Amino acid sequence: MKKITTLILVSLILLVATGCGASKSNSAATTTTLDRIKADGKLTYAMSGQYPPFNFYNEQNVLTGFDVEIGQEIAKRINVKPTPIATEWDGLIAGLTTSKFDMILGSMAITDERLEKVDFSTPYYRSGAQVIVPSDSKISGGVDLKGKTVGVVLGTTFETKARELGATVKTYKGDPDAFNDMANGRLDAVITDKIVGLNAIKKNNYPYKLVGDLLYTEKMGIAIRKDSPKLLEAVNNALTAMLNDGTYKKISEKYFSADIR
């Protein structure tokens, strides 16, 4: 009888322990990226840091720009601290999928290829690819780029388009390097975002001009891991609120004197 009673007690203890273990396991399994962000008290979001006026380092060596401020406002609405991070453009998606940061907020175009790897928020602005050349250039647009030396940022949709147009492509970590190379006569043209090109010409007094129509238009989104639907929902809700209450317009006009949504 004592042996039977002992066996029953041991069995009950094991059942309770197993139940507790399952409960802890289930609890861990249901912890979302958004839960972790709120527990940590910070939202990390990455960009190249070489894409003014969207994201760049100012004279005080502080990462700033339109993208940075959009991220700051999203973090505020989630009630956590914003933590922008700069990393090389061609490593952004790999960094996101390996959880080095929570999302990419760096003027990344939404493409079918990228959607296979990550999810995107609703678009937070729209622009397009522009050919930019020296003021005395005879190039009139994309049709004239075959055989020309064209500068683009590595891993961008601009690089893909330049190759499609038959250009000899030189890649860079950021647009500033490409613009400087064109100033030194090493490039016939640069392909980049139209707004970025206009800003660079205005800010640096480059003797450049925009030629031809946009090569294509792009919708920019915030990239988020596919295992983080609650974070995606929170980001979309924050963007919608910002668009509706005038916050987005205020940030946009600060950098572009226009609403670029």
N, C-alpha and C positions, 0 to 999 in steps of 0.2 A: 504493500500500500504506500509506504514512504517513497519507494522508487517511482511509482506512478505519479504521486503528487509532485515529486521533484521534477519529473519530466514535463508535467503540465505547466509548472511555474517557469521552467526554462523556455518552453515553447511560447508562453505568453510574453516573456521578456524579449525574445527574439522578434516576435510580431510587432511589439511596441517600438523596438529599435528600428526595425525595417520601415515601419510607418513613418517614424520621425525622419529617417533618412530620405524617404521618398518625398516627404513634405518639403524638406530643405532643397532637394534636387529640383522639385517642381517650382519652388519659389525662385531659385536661381535661373531656371529656364525661362520664367516669365519676366525677368528683369530686362527692360528694353534699353536701347541706346539713349533714349530720352530720359529714362529714369536715372541712368548712370551720369548723364550730363548734369541733371539737377542735383544729384548727390555730390558730384565733384564741384559744382558751383561755377562751371566754366564751359563755354562753347568754343571749340577750336575749329578754325576755318582757314583753308590754305589758298594761296595765289602765287603768281610768279614774283610779284614785287617789282616788275620791270615793264609795266603797262600803263604809263600815265595817260590821262588823269584817273584811270580806273583804280590802279593800285601801284604805289611807288614809295620810295623813301624820300622824305623831305629833307630840308637843310639840317634839321636836327637829328637826322638818321632814324626817324620814326616812320614806321609803315603806315601809310595813309591813302586816301583816295575815295572815290565813289563806292567801290566794292567794300572797302573797309568800313565805311560808315553805314552801309546797308546791313552788314554783319553786326555792327554794334547795336543797331536798332532791333534786329531780330533777337539778339541775346537779351536785350533789355526786356522784350516782351515775353521771353521765356523765363525771365527773372534769374539770369545767370551772368557771369562776367564774360565779355567778349575777348577772345584770344586769337588775333590774326597771326598767321604764320606764312613766311615766304619760303618757297622751294622751287626748284627748276620745273618749268612748265611740263616737260616731257615725262616727269616723274609724279605728276599730281594724281592721276588715276590710280597708279600702283600704290602710292602712299595712302590714298583713301581706302582702297580695298583691303589693305593690310592694317587698317585701324590706327595709322599714325596721327590722324586728325579726324574730326567728326564730319566735315563736309568741305567741298571745294566751292569757294565764292570768289571767282577770279575771272569773270567774263568768259566763261566756257560755253561754246555753242552747243546746242542740243542736236546731236546727230544719231542716226540709227546705229552706227557702230558703237558709239559710247553708251547708248541705251542698253546694249547687250551686257555691259559690265556694271553700270550704275543706274540709279533712278535720278530724275531731275525734277526740280520744283517747277511750278508754273513760270513762264518766262518773266524775267524782271527788267529786261530791256531788249530792244531790237536795233540792229544796225546792219552793216554789210561790208563785204570785201572791196577794197579800193586800190587801184593802181596809182602810185605816187612816183613822180619822176623829177629830175632837175628842171628848172624853169626853161632852159634852152633846149630841152629834149624834143625830138621829132616823134616820139612815141605818143600815140593818140588813145591807147586803151589796151585791153587784153589781147586783141588780135595781133598786135605788133610785138608781143613778147617772145615769140618763137626764136630761139637761138640767143636771146638776150640774157644777161646775168641779173638775176632777180633775188633780192634778199627777203627772207621770211623767218619767222620764229619757228624753231624745230618743234615738230609734232602738232602743228596747228592745221586747221582746214585751209589756211592760206598756202601752206607748203604743198598740200595735195593739188590745189588749183593751179599753182605755178607749174607743177610738173605736167599736168594735163594740157597746159597751154604751150608746152614744148620749150620752156625756159631752162637755162642752166641755173640750177638752184644753189644758193649759199644759205646755210642755216645759222641762226643766232639764238642766244639765250633770251634776248629781249629786243624790242624794237629800237631802243636808243642806240644799240650797237650797229644795227642795220642802217639807221639813218646817218650815223657817223661815217660808216663805210661808203655810203653813197656820196656824202660830202667830200670824201677823199678820192672820188673817182673810181672806186672799186665795183660799183654796182650801176646798172642801167636803170633799175627801178626797184621799188619796194612794194610788196603787197601786204596790207594790214587793214585793220578796221578803219572806216572812214573817220569816225570821231577821233580816234587816236591820231590819225594823220593830220587832221585839222589842228588839233591841240599842239602837236609837235612843231608844226610850221609856225604857229602863232607864238608859242613860248620861246622857241630857239631862233626865230627869225631865219629859218632855213630858206634858201632860194629854190623851193620846190613848188610843184603844182599837182593837183589832182586831175587825172585824165580819164575820160570815158565814163560809162555808166557803172554802177555797182556790178561786180562780177557775179555776186549772188547776195541774197539777204540772209541774215542769221537771227535766231532767237536765242538769247542767253539765259541759262538756268543755273540753279544751285545744285551741284551734284551731291548725292547722298547714297550711302551703301544700301544695297537691296535688302539687307536685314534690318533696316531702320524705318519702317513705315510710320511709326508714331512721330519720329523726328520730322519726317517729310510732311506729315499733316500739320505739325506745329509751325514749321517754316512757311508753308503755304498760307496758313491762317494769319501769320504775322505779316506776310507780304500783302495779303488782301486788306488787312487793317491799315497798313501804311499807305497803300494806294488810295484808300477811301477817306482817311483823315487828314491828308495833305502832307504827311511826313515825307513820303517818297518824293513828292514834287519839290519840297524844300531842299532836300539833299541833291536832287538832280540839277536844280537851278543854280545851286552853289558851284557846281563843277562845269556845267555846260550852258548856263543861261537859258535852259530849255528843259522841258519835260520829255525825257527820252523813252518813256515806257512804250 
